[in-house]
Amino acid sequence: MQVQQYLKLSVLVAVLTIALKTAAWWWTGSVGLLSDALESGVNLAGALFGLAMVTIARRPPDEDHPFGHHKAEYFSSAFEGALILVAALGIGWAAIERLRTPQPLEALGVGMVLSLVSTAINGALAWKMLRAAREHRSIALEADARHLFTDVWTSVGVVAGLVGVLLTGWTWLDPVLAILVALNILREAMHLMWRSTAGLMDMALEPEDQQAISAVLKGFASPELRFDHVATRVAGQRRYVDFHLHVPARWTLGEAAKLRGEVEQALMRALPGIRASIQLLPVNVETRFAEQAAQEAQVQVQVQVQAQAQEDTPEDAPGAPSPHTPPTPKEGQA
């Protein structure tokens, strides 16, 4: 299945679980089950927004976006994180209100059954979506999967609270566990928002991907060939690497281009779908540029030091020339 198909399935599942959990809350009056139903409503909104962003991300490059629209998925992740944050605050507020004004719970058995059915559906879908997110490298799909997992934990916490109420008769267990669930999904919200922010700032590839790139380049390196200025970044489902390839100055352009093509193919075999930007340079060019830059920097520092020394010397200091005083004649001059 493709990413869009998973998100469409997530929308359908969200509608189903909203119906089940709302019915469970209506039967029992449990604030925990109410918080669970609210969380499923947030899931629906997140899945719809994620589907829209994935659709945009799949658009081909155009005149205004020559590098594509892949980063649109990060907006979905941030939106999901914000929705989870709002849901956590809403759950916490409802739980505190129930602590202040406790109410008896009814038909807990029916409510728990409905909640467990929806939890099983969400758990199975979330597990499948998380595996697909890693396969497709889709942060939008990962965000929706993690959102569903927070819904699963919410339901587990709510059912645990209802079981505690049945066993002890302590009605305050229901809102207390709802508060704990809210704190847990609040943590997940912050994680998703951080991930989306890091992605928008062109984060480097994962360490294992960088190691794979290094292994490929080492396979081509020799006394006459070297690689430097290696930089990686990720944009949605796309992975990029840029570096300099230094070849002997005596090589023809055709020979250098052939080697560059071989390096690109090797990188794509190691990391399918990666986009490589390789700049060809003679072996001595980088060194000469570096030495020239160092010499220019040293000259600039010397000029700044001399200028600072002149500014620090007062005009009336002994031995300092004055613009109003003619120079002293040398010996032997009248």
NORJO-V305019 format. One record per residue. N is the residue number from 1. RES is the residue in one letter. SS is DSSP state (2 for helix, 1 for strand, 0 for the rest). PHI is phi as a letter, one per 20 degrees, with the letter a starting at -180 (999 if undefined). NEAR is the number of other C-alpha atoms within 12 Angstrom. Layout:
# NORJO-V305019
[[N & RES & SS & PHI & NEAR] [N & RES & SS & PHI & NEAR]]
This chain:
# NORJO-V305019
[[1 & M & 0 & 999 & 15] [2 & Q & 0 & e & 21] [3 & V & 2 & g & 37] [4 & Q & 2 & f & 31] [5 & Q & 2 & f & 20] [6 & Y & 2 & f & 33] [7 & L & 2 & f & 42] [8 & K & 2 & f & 29] [9 & L & 2 & f & 30] [10 & S & 2 & f & 42] [11 & V & 2 & f & 32] [12 & L & 2 & f & 24] [13 & V & 2 & f & 31] [14 & A & 2 & f & 40] [15 & V & 2 & f & 28] [16 & L & 2 & f & 26] [17 & T & 2 & f & 39] [18 & I & 2 & f & 36] [19 & A & 2 & f & 26] [20 & L & 2 & f & 34] [21 & K & 2 & f & 43] [22 & T & 2 & f & 32] [23 & A & 2 & f & 27] [24 & A & 2 & f & 38] [25 & W & 2 & f & 35] [26 & W & 2 & f & 24] [27 & W & 2 & f & 24] [28 & T & 2 & d & 29] [29 & G & 0 & m & 29] [30 & S & 0 & f & 47] [31 & V & 2 & f & 49] [32 & G & 2 & f & 56] [33 & L & 2 & f & 52] [34 & L & 2 & f & 40] [35 & S & 2 & f & 49] [36 & D & 2 & f & 56] [37 & A & 2 & f & 40] [38 & L & 2 & f & 37] [39 & E & 2 & f & 48] [40 & S & 2 & f & 47] [41 & G & 2 & f & 35] [42 & V & 2 & f & 37] [43 & N & 2 & g & 45] [44 & L & 2 & f & 35] [45 & A & 2 & f & 32] [46 & G & 2 & f & 40] [47 & A & 2 & f & 44] [48 & L & 2 & f & 32] [49 & F & 2 & f & 34] [50 & G & 2 & f & 42] [51 & L & 2 & f & 37] [52 & A & 2 & f & 28] [53 & M & 2 & f & 33] [54 & V & 2 & f & 39] [55 & T & 2 & f & 25] [56 & I & 2 & f & 25] [57 & A & 2 & f & 31] [58 & R & 0 & e & 25] [59 & R & 0 & f & 19] [60 & P & 0 & f & 15] [61 & P & 0 & g & 14] [62 & D & 0 & c & 11] [63 & E & 0 & f & 9] [64 & D & 0 & e & 9] [65 & H & 0 & c & 15] [66 & P & 0 & f & 11] [67 & F & 0 & d & 19] [68 & G & 0 & n & 21] [69 & H & 0 & c & 27] [70 & H & 0 & f & 33] [71 & K & 0 & f & 37] [72 & A & 2 & g & 34] [73 & E & 2 & f & 44] [74 & Y & 2 & f & 43] [75 & F & 2 & f & 37] [76 & S & 2 & f & 43] [77 & S & 2 & f & 45] [78 & A & 2 & f & 37] [79 & F & 2 & f & 38] [80 & E & 2 & f & 49] [81 & G & 2 & f & 44] [82 & A & 2 & f & 31] [83 & L & 2 & f & 37] [84 & I & 2 & f & 47] [85 & L & 2 & f & 30] [86 & V & 2 & f & 27] [87 & A & 2 & f & 40] [88 & A & 2 & f & 37] [89 & L & 2 & f & 28] [90 & G & 2 & f & 30] [91 & I & 2 & f & 41] [92 & G & 2 & f & 34] [93 & W & 2 & f & 24] [94 & A & 2 & f & 30] [95 & A & 2 & f & 36] [96 & I & 2 & f & 26] [97 & E & 2 & f & 21] [98 & R & 2 & f & 29] [99 & L & 2 & f & 25] [100 & R & 2 & f & 14] [101 & T & 0 & c & 14] [102 & P & 0 & f & 21] [103 & Q & 0 & c & 22] [104 & P & 0 & f & 22] [105 & L & 0 & d & 33] [106 & E & 0 & c & 22] [107 & A & 0 & l & 21] [108 & L & 2 & f & 34] [109 & G & 2 & f & 21] [110 & V & 2 & f & 25] [111 & G & 2 & f & 35] [112 & M & 2 & f & 38] [113 & V & 2 & f & 27] [114 & L & 2 & f & 33] [115 & S & 2 & f & 45] [116 & L & 2 & f & 31] [117 & V & 2 & f & 26] [118 & S & 2 & f & 38] [119 & T & 2 & f & 38] [120 & A & 2 & f & 23] [121 & I & 2 & f & 30] [122 & N & 2 & f & 45] [123 & G & 2 & f & 30] [124 & A & 2 & f & 21] [125 & L & 2 & f & 35] [126 & A & 2 & f & 35] [127 & W & 2 & f & 26] [128 & K & 2 & f & 28] [129 & M & 2 & f & 38] [130 & L & 2 & f & 30] [131 & R & 2 & f & 22] [132 & A & 2 & f & 27] [133 & A & 2 & f & 30] [134 & R & 2 & f & 19] [135 & E & 2 & f & 18] [136 & H & 2 & e & 25] [137 & R & 0 & l & 32] [138 & S & 0 & d & 42] [139 & I & 2 & f & 49] [140 & A & 2 & f & 51] [141 & L & 2 & f & 50] [142 & E & 2 & f & 44] [143 & A & 2 & f & 49] [144 & D & 2 & f & 56] [145 & A & 2 & f & 43] [146 & R & 2 & f & 38] [147 & H & 2 & f & 55] [148 & L & 2 & f & 48] [149 & F & 2 & f & 35] [150 & T & 2 & f & 42] [151 & D & 2 & f & 49] [152 & V & 2 & f & 36] [153 & W & 2 & f & 36] [154 & T & 2 & f & 47] [155 & S & 2 & f & 49] [156 & V & 2 & f & 31] [157 & G & 2 & f & 36] [158 & V & 2 & f & 46] [159 & V & 2 & f & 43] [160 & A & 2 & f & 28] [161 & G & 2 & f & 34] [162 & L & 2 & f & 43] [163 & V & 2 & f & 26] [164 & G & 2 & f & 21] [165 & V & 2 & f & 29] [166 & L & 2 & f & 22] [167 & L & 2 & f & 13] [168 & T & 2 & d & 13] [169 & G & 0 & n & 18] [170 & W & 0 & e & 21] [171 & T & 0 & f & 31] [172 & W & 2 & f & 30] [173 & L & 2 & f & 34] [174 & D & 2 & f & 46] [175 & P & 2 & f & 41] [176 & V & 2 & f & 34] [177 & L & 2 & f & 40] [178 & A & 2 & f & 44] [179 & I & 2 & f & 35] [180 & L & 2 & f & 30] [181 & V & 2 & f & 40] [182 & A & 2 & f & 39] [183 & L & 2 & f & 29] [184 & N & 2 & f & 29] [185 & I & 2 & f & 41] [186 & L & 2 & f & 32] [187 & R & 2 & f & 23] [188 & E & 2 & f & 35] [189 & A & 2 & f & 34] [190 & M & 2 & f & 27] [191 & H & 2 & f & 25] [192 & L & 2 & f & 36] [193 & M & 2 & f & 29] [194 & W & 2 & f & 24] [195 & R & 2 & f & 29] [196 & S & 2 & f & 34] [197 & T & 2 & f & 26] [198 & A & 2 & f & 24] [199 & G & 2 & f & 33] [200 & L & 2 & f & 26] [201 & M & 0 & e & 16] [202 & D & 0 & l & 23] [203 & M & 0 & f & 25] [204 & A & 0 & f & 23] [205 & L & 0 & f & 29] [206 & E & 0 & f & 18] [207 & P & 2 & g & 13] [208 & E & 2 & f & 13] [209 & D & 2 & f & 25] [210 & Q & 2 & f & 26] [211 & Q & 2 & f & 18] [212 & A & 2 & f & 24] [213 & I & 2 & f & 37] [214 & S & 2 & f & 27] [215 & A & 2 & f & 19] [216 & V & 2 & f & 23] [217 & L & 2 & f & 32] [218 & K & 2 & f & 20] [219 & G & 2 & f & 17] [220 & F & 2 & e & 24] [221 & A & 0 & f & 19] [222 & S & 1 & b & 15] [223 & P & 0 & g & 12] [224 & E & 0 & e & 18] [225 & L & 1 & c & 27] [226 & R & 1 & b & 27] [227 & F & 1 & c & 33] [228 & D & 1 & b & 24] [229 & H & 1 & l & 18] [230 & V & 1 & f & 24] [231 & A & 1 & c & 25] [232 & T & 1 & c & 28] [233 & R & 1 & b & 29] [234 & V & 1 & c & 34] [235 & A & 1 & c & 34] [236 & G & 0 & m & 41] [237 & Q & 0 & e & 34] [238 & R & 1 & e & 33] [239 & R & 1 & c & 34] [240 & Y & 1 & c & 33] [241 & V & 1 & b & 36] [242 & D & 1 & c & 27] [243 & F & 1 & a & 26] [244 & H & 1 & e & 26] [245 & L & 1 & d & 37] [246 & H & 1 & e & 33] [247 & V & 1 & c & 33] [248 & P & 0 & g & 22] [249 & A & 0 & f & 18] [250 & R & 0 & f & 15] [251 & W & 0 & f & 19] [252 & T & 0 & e & 15] [253 & L & 2 & f & 16] [254 & G & 2 & f & 13] [255 & E & 2 & f & 16] [256 & A & 2 & f & 25] [257 & A & 2 & f & 20] [258 & K & 2 & f & 16] [259 & L & 2 & f & 26] [260 & R & 2 & f & 29] [261 & G & 2 & f & 20] [262 & E & 2 & f & 20] [263 & V & 2 & f & 35] [264 & E & 2 & g & 31] [265 & Q & 2 & f & 21] [266 & A & 2 & f & 26] [267 & L & 2 & f & 34] [268 & M & 2 & f & 22] [269 & R & 2 & f & 16] [270 & A & 2 & f & 22] [271 & L & 0 & c & 28] [272 & P & 0 & g & 22] [273 & G & 0 & n & 20] [274 & I & 0 & f & 29] [275 & R & 1 & d & 29] [276 & A & 1 & d & 31] [277 & S & 1 & d & 23] [278 & I & 1 & d & 28] [279 & Q & 1 & e & 26] [280 & L & 1 & e & 34] [281 & L & 1 & b & 31] [282 & P & 1 & f & 25] [283 & V & 0 & f & 25] [284 & N & 0 & e & 20] [285 & V & 2 & f & 18] [286 & E & 2 & f & 22] [287 & T & 2 & f & 15] [288 & R & 2 & f & 14] [289 & F & 2 & f & 15] [290 & A & 2 & f & 13] [291 & E & 2 & f & 14] [292 & Q & 2 & f & 14] [293 & A & 2 & f & 14] [294 & A & 2 & f & 14] [295 & Q & 2 & f & 14] [296 & E & 2 & f & 14] [297 & A & 2 & f & 14] [298 & Q & 2 & f & 14] [299 & V & 2 & f & 14] [300 & Q & 2 & f & 14] [301 & V & 2 & f & 14] [302 & Q & 2 & f & 14] [303 & V & 2 & f & 14] [304 & Q & 2 & f & 14] [305 & V & 2 & f & 14] [306 & Q & 2 & f & 14] [307 & A & 2 & f & 13] [308 & Q & 2 & f & 13] [309 & A & 2 & f & 12] [310 & Q & 2 & f & 15] [311 & E & 2 & f & 11] [312 & D & 2 & f & 13] [313 & T & 0 & e & 16] [314 & P & 0 & f & 14] [315 & E & 0 & f & 15] [316 & D & 0 & e & 13] [317 & A & 0 & f & 11] [318 & P & 0 & g & 9] [319 & G & 0 & n & 12] [320 & A & 0 & e & 15] [321 & P & 0 & f & 16] [322 & S & 0 & d & 15] [323 & P & 0 & f & 9] [324 & H & 0 & e & 9] [325 & T & 0 & d & 12] [326 & P & 0 & f & 8] [327 & P & 0 & f & 11] [328 & T & 0 & f & 12] [329 & P & 0 & f & 9] [330 & K & 0 & f & 7] [331 & E & 0 & f & 6] [332 & G & 0 & n & 6] [333 & Q & 0 & d & 6] [334 & A & 0 & e & 6]]
